[in-house]
C-alpha cells in the first residue's frame, strides 16, 4: 500500500532523517515511535502531502489509496452547530442527499442519460465508503467508544477528549485505506484512552499511529517503526517484543563494544611504546611499525559499535529545592468552587503536606486545570499556600509559560543565567543541542516544548511543583526520566495526569474528582481500581516481574556481567511469552 525507499529530508537548521525505508501493508497496525523532535510528524506530513516537500528518495503510494488523518490538534471550536451523528456522518449524508436530489430531478427531466451518469457516480462514491450500512456502523463505533449516549449531542458540548474520539471514529468510517494519527492520545483521560484502544484494535484497515502512550504501545499494534538519530528501523511484531529485541541487542553490542575498547586500550599501549622507541631510534622500520599500528587503531575507532536505537540518552531531569522543610502543611484548599456555564467543582477540600506527591485525576472537562491555575495564581480566598513555600507551574498550554517567539537561549537568559556557556551546559543535559538553542521555541516539537518547560521549572528550585499533564508529548525515554526526577524530589507535587504509569509509579495518593468534588484514594486502591477495569488479572504481576528483570539486566550490564545479563534475559523472554 505504501513504500518508502531511501528517503532523506532536512530543514535548513537540522537534518531529520537519512535514507530511511519501510513499507505499510494490509492488516498492519503500526506504532510510530522515537524521541521528541526526531521528525515523526514531518514524515507523516510528507506521506500525506508529498508535493509540499522537497525530499530525496522514493515514496510510492498505491493508486486510489485513500488516506485518513487525525492530527495532534483538536479543532472543536471550528465545527459549527452539528450533532455528533451529523459530524461523523457528514460525507455519507451529503452523498445520500445528492442521490435523493438526482432521483427527484429525474422525475421531471428529459435529460435522463446525464442524470443516470450522475446518479451512478454518486452511488459508487456512497458504496465505496460503506454507505449502505453507515448508520449502523456509526452506532457500533459510538458504542465501542462508550459515546452512544452522545449521538444527538451538539459537537460544541463535547470535551476535548470526547471530540478527539469522534474525530477518530469519523476517519475510520469514511473508507480510508490508510489511517494516520499523530499522537491521538494526548490529554485523553483514562476512560477515553481505553476507548481509543478499543477503536484501534477493532479497525480493519492499515493504521500508522505516532504515540508515546505506554498504555497504547503495550495493548495495540503488530508492527513498530522506530525513528531515532536520523535512522529508522521497522519491526514486525508487538511493541513488548520489540523492546525485548532492543534489550538483547544492547547486551550483544555492549559485549562487543567492551571487547573493542579493550583492544583499543592494548593498541594504545603499543603505540606509546613504539612512539617512544622511534624518538630515540630513527630506523625506518620502527617508523613503519608505528604507522601500521596507528592505522590499526584508526580502523578500530572507526568500527566502534554505534547504537542509534539501543543507546538512547535519557534527559537528566533533576528537581531540587532551595532548602528542605520540616513536615508541614504546604497547601490548603477549603470550600473551593468554580463554575462556567455549569458548576464544575463545589466545596472542594484537601490539604497537601510539604513532601506529598499527589495526582489530581478525573474526566476531561471537570475543572482540574482551572483549579491548578488558581493555586498557582494564589489569589483565591479558598486557597492558602504556606508563606515559606515557593511554587513552580507547568502548563499544558505550553505558550502560557514559555515565550514561543524566544530562542532557548533568550528564554534561559530571562531565568537568570549570565552566559551562553552556562545555558548550553544546563540545557544540553536535557538533550538540547547547540544547533537547537538558537531556534525559535515555536519551531520545536510538542515534546521538546514540554521538556523545555520542565527544564525551566527545574531552575527555580521551588518547594511545590504544579504539573498539568507533564508527560504529554514526551517520548518514553523522557517519561522515564521524569518519573525518576519526581521520585527523588524532596518537595511537594500536585500533578494532573491521565498517564496511569506515571501515577502508579510516582505518586503517594490520588485526589479523584467525582460528583463535583474530590475524594482521596491511596495508590494501592487506585491500582486495583484501574486493573479491575482495564487489565486482565495477571497483568499486574507479570508487569512487576518484567520490570524487575529489566532492572536486573541493566545492573548486570553496569557491572559488565554479560553471563548474568544473558541468563536474566532468557527469564524475561519466557515471561514475555505469557503476556
ChimeraX attribute file (.defattr): number of C-alpha atoms within 10 A of each C-alpha:
attribute: neighborCount
match mode: 1-to-1
recipient: residues
	/A:1	14
	/A:2	16
	/A:3	15
	/A:4	17
	/A:5	16
	/A:6	14
	/A:7	17
	/A:8	20
	/A:9	21
	/A:10	15
	/A:11	7
	/A:12	5
	/A:13	10
	/A:14	10
	/A:15	14
	/A:16	20
	/A:17	22
	/A:18	17
	/A:19	16
	/A:20	18
	/A:21	18
	/A:22	16
	/A:23	15
	/A:24	18
	/A:25	15
	/A:26	13
	/A:27	13
	/A:28	20
	/A:29	26
	/A:30	27
	/A:31	26
	/A:32	25
	/A:33	23
	/A:34	23
	/A:35	23
	/A:36	25
	/A:37	19
	/A:38	20
	/A:39	21
	/A:40	25
	/A:41	18
	/A:42	15
	/A:43	19
	/A:44	19
	/A:45	16
	/A:46	17
	/A:47	18
	/A:48	16
	/A:49	10
	/A:50	13
	/A:51	9
	/A:52	9
	/A:53	13
	/A:54	11
	/A:55	14
	/A:56	14
	/A:57	15
	/A:58	14
	/A:59	18
	/A:60	12
	/A:61	17
	/A:62	10
	/A:63	7
	/A:64	7
	/A:65	13
	/A:66	14
	/A:67	18
	/A:68	20
	/A:69	20
	/A:70	21
	/A:71	15
	/A:72	17
	/A:73	12
	/A:74	14
	/A:75	12
	/A:76	16
	/A:77	10
	/A:78	8
	/A:79	12
	/A:80	11
	/A:81	13
	/A:82	15
	/A:83	18
	/A:84	26
	/A:85	22
	/A:86	17
	/A:87	19
	/A:88	24
	/A:89	19
	/A:90	15
	/A:91	18
	/A:92	22
	/A:93	18
	/A:94	13
	/A:95	18
	/A:96	16
	/A:97	13
	/A:98	17
	/A:99	19
	/A:100	12
	/A:101	12
	/A:102	16
	/A:103	14
	/A:104	11
	/A:105	14
	/A:106	16
	/A:107	9
	/A:108	9
	/A:109	11
	/A:110	10
	/A:111	10
	/A:112	13
	/A:113	10
	/A:114	11
	/A:115	16
	/A:116	14
	/A:117	11
	/A:118	15
	/A:119	19
	/A:120	12
	/A:121	12
	/A:122	19
	/A:123	17
	/A:124	14
	/A:125	15
	/A:126	23
	/A:127	15
	/A:128	13
	/A:129	17
	/A:130	16
	/A:131	23
	/A:132	14
	/A:133	10
	/A:134	19
	/A:135	15
	/A:136	11
	/A:137	15
	/A:138	21
	/A:139	15
	/A:140	14
	/A:141	24
	/A:142	22
	/A:143	15
	/A:144	17
	/A:145	22
	/A:146	16
	/A:147	18
	/A:148	17
	/A:149	9
	/A:150	17
	/A:151	18
	/A:152	12
	/A:153	15
	/A:154	17
	/A:155	23
	/A:156	17
	/A:157	14
	/A:158	17
	/A:159	15
	/A:160	19
	/A:161	22
	/A:162	25
	/A:163	18
	/A:164	26
	/A:165	23
	/A:166	23
	/A:167	21
	/A:168	24
	/A:169	24
	/A:170	22
	/A:171	19
	/A:172	26
	/A:173	21
	/A:174	22
	/A:175	20
	/A:176	19
	/A:177	19
	/A:178	23
	/A:179	21
	/A:180	24
	/A:181	22
	/A:182	20
	/A:183	20
	/A:184	25
	/A:185	28
	/A:186	22
	/A:187	22
	/A:188	24
	/A:189	21
	/A:190	21
	/A:191	20
	/A:192	22
	/A:193	24
	/A:194	20
	/A:195	22
	/A:196	23
	/A:197	20
	/A:198	18
	/A:199	18
	/A:200	21
	/A:201	14
	/A:202	11
	/A:203	16
	/A:204	13
	/A:205	17
	/A:206	20
	/A:207	28
	/A:208	22
	/A:209	28
	/A:210	23
	/A:211	24
	/A:212	28
	/A:213	24
	/A:214	15
	/A:215	17
	/A:216	21
	/A:217	21
	/A:218	13
	/A:219	17
	/A:220	17
	/A:221	23
	/A:222	17
	/A:223	22
	/A:224	24
	/A:225	23
	/A:226	21
	/A:227	23
	/A:228	22
	/A:229	18
	/A:230	17
	/A:231	17
	/A:232	19
	/A:233	14
	/A:234	18
	/A:235	17
	/A:236	14
	/A:237	15
	/A:238	20
	/A:239	24
	/A:240	15
	/A:241	18
	/A:242	18
	/A:243	12
	/A:244	17
	/A:245	15
	/A:246	15
	/A:247	20
	/A:248	19
	/A:249	16
	/A:250	18
	/A:251	24
	/A:252	14
	/A:253	18
	/A:254	20
	/A:255	16
	/A:256	14
	/A:257	16
	/A:258	14
	/A:259	12
	/A:260	17
	/A:261	16
	/A:262	12
	/A:263	13
	/A:264	19
	/A:265	13
	/A:266	12
	/A:267	17
	/A:268	15
	/A:269	11
	/A:270	15
	/A:271	19
	/A:272	12
	/A:273	12
	/A:274	18
	/A:275	17
	/A:276	12
	/A:277	15
	/A:278	18
	/A:279	11
	/A:280	8
	/A:281	12
	/A:282	10
	/A:283	11
	/A:284	10
	/A:285	11
	/A:286	16
	/A:287	17
	/A:288	13
	/A:289	14
	/A:290	21
	/A:291	15
	/A:292	13
	/A:293	17
	/A:294	16
	/A:295	11
	/A:296	14
	/A:297	18
	/A:298	12
	/A:299	12
	/A:300	16
	/A:301	13
	/A:302	10
	/A:303	10
	/A:304	15
	/A:305	15
	/A:306	11
	/A:307	13
	/A:308	15
	/A:309	18
	/A:310	18
	/A:311	14
	/A:312	13
	/A:313	15
	/A:314	18
	/A:315	20
	/A:316	18
	/A:317	20
	/A:318	20
	/A:319	24
	/A:320	20
	/A:321	18
	/A:322	11
	/A:323	12
	/A:324	12
	/A:325	15
	/A:326	9
	/A:327	11
	/A:328	11
	/A:329	16
	/A:330	23
	/A:331	20
	/A:332	16
	/A:333	19
	/A:334	14
	/A:335	14
	/A:336	17
	/A:337	17
	/A:338	16
	/A:339	12
	/A:340	7
	/A:341	5
	/A:342	7
	/A:343	12
	/A:344	18
	/A:345	22
	/A:346	15
	/A:347	14
	/A:348	18
	/A:349	16
	/A:350	15
	/A:351	14
	/A:352	19
	/A:353	19
	/A:354	22
	/A:355	21
	/A:356	20
	/A:357	24
	/A:358	24
	/A:359	27
	/A:360	24
	/A:361	22
	/A:362	20
	/A:363	19
	/A:364	20
	/A:365	15
	/A:366	21
	/A:367	19
	/A:368	21
	/A:369	19
	/A:370	15
	/A:371	19
	/A:372	21
	/A:373	16
	/A:374	13
	/A:375	21
	/A:376	20
	/A:377	12
	/A:378	14
	/A:379	11
	/A:380	12
	/A:381	10
	/A:382	17
	/A:383	20
	/A:384	17
	/A:385	20
	/A:386	13
	/A:387	8
	/A:388	8
	/A:389	17
	/A:390	17
	/A:391	19
	/A:392	19
	/A:393	23
	/A:394	24
	/A:395	20
	/A:396	19
	/A:397	11
	/A:398	16
	/A:399	14
	/A:400	10
	/A:401	14
	/A:402	20
	/A:403	15
	/A:404	18
	/A:405	14
	/A:406	16
	/A:407	18
	/A:408	23
	/A:409	22
	/A:410	18
	/A:411	21
	/A:412	24
	/A:413	15
	/A:414	9
	/A:415	12
	/A:416	11
	/A:417	16
	/A:418	11
	/A:419	11
	/A:420	14
	/A:421	10
	/A:422	12
	/A:423	19
	/A:424	17
	/A:425	13
	/A:426	17
	/A:427	22
	/A:428	14
	/A:429	16
	/A:430	21
	/A:431	18
	/A:432	18
	/A:433	13
	/A:434	13
	/A:435	9
	/A:436	17
	/A:437	21
	/A:438	14
	/A:439	17
	/A:440	17
	/A:441	23
	/A:442	16
	/A:443	14
	/A:444	16
	/A:445	18
	/A:446	17
	/A:447	20
	/A:448	22
	/A:449	23
	/A:450	25
	/A:451	27
	/A:452	23
	/A:453	20
	/A:454	22
	/A:455	21
	/A:456	20
	/A:457	21
	/A:458	18
	/A:459	18
	/A:460	17
	/A:461	19
	/A:462	21
	/A:463	25
	/A:464	28
	/A:465	24
	/A:466	23
	/A:467	24
	/A:468	24
	/A:469	20
	/A:470	24
	/A:471	27
	/A:472	23
	/A:473	26
	/A:474	25
	/A:475	22
	/A:476	19
	/A:477	16
	/A:478	25
	/A:479	24
	/A:480	19
	/A:481	17
	/A:482	24
	/A:483	19
	/A:484	18
	/A:485	18
	/A:486	23
	/A:487	14
	/A:488	12
	/A:489	19
	/A:490	20
	/A:491	26
	/A:492	23
	/A:493	25
	/A:494	22
	/A:495	26
	/A:496	24
	/A:497	24
	/A:498	28
	/A:499	23
	/A:500	16
	/A:501	16
	/A:502	19
	/A:503	24
	/A:504	17
	/A:505	14
	/A:506	19
	/A:507	20
	/A:508	18
	/A:509	20
	/A:510	24
	/A:511	20
	/A:512	18
	/A:513	20
	/A:514	13
	/A:515	11
	/A:516	15
	/A:517	18
	/A:518	20
	/A:519	14
	/A:520	15
	/A:521	14
	/A:522	13
	/A:523	19
	/A:524	11
	/A:525	12
	/A:526	18
	/A:527	16
	/A:528	13
	/A:529	12
	/A:530	14
	/A:531	15
	/A:532	11
	/A:533	11
	/A:534	12
	/A:535	13
	/A:536	9
	/A:537	11
	/A:538	11
	/A:539	14
	/A:540	14
	/A:541	9
	/A:542	15
	/A:543	14
	/A:544	10
	/A:545	16
	/A:546	17
	/A:547	12
	/A:548	13
	/A:549	20
	/A:550	17
	/A:551	13
	/A:552	16
	/A:553	24
	/A:554	17
	/A:555	14
	/A:556	18
	/A:557	19
	/A:558	12
	/A:559	11
	/A:560	15
	/A:561	15
	/A:562	17
	/A:563	12
	/A:564	16
	/A:565	24
	/A:566	18
	/A:567	11
	/A:568	17
	/A:569	20
	/A:570	14
	/A:571	13
	/A:572	19
	/A:573	16
	/A:574	10
	/A:575	15
	/A:576	16
	/A:577	9
	/A:578	9
	/A:579	11
